Amino acid sequence: MFTTEELQAIDRKYFTVIVADAYDVTLISNNTKHVWYIHNVELKDRNVCLVYHKHKINHPYHSHSRCGTLRRAIRDIKSHDQFQLNGRKPVYKH
């Protein structure tokens, strides 16, 4: 479960927050306009954040990563944004 402190720590200048509750966070990066969905799964011995991503609002999500904390997931998203903004070549699917 995401804590109130974790949810309040989301950088609202960097992201537009669509949803932020105990188990789900949906964000739009203000830099890339990519949409991110982070789902908190509570396991017996630990929590896992499943991170899903889509390039445009009308595209389907695809799995991006798994992280141990919301903070780590957000750091991963910002790292991905840097990769995108530093000249990633487009990938075209047939």
Secondary structure, DSSP 8 states (H G I E B T S, - for coil): ---HHHHHTS-TTTEEEEEE-SSEEEEEETTT--EEEEEEEE-SS-EEEEEEEESSTTS--EEEEEESSHHHHHHHHHHHHHHHHTT-------
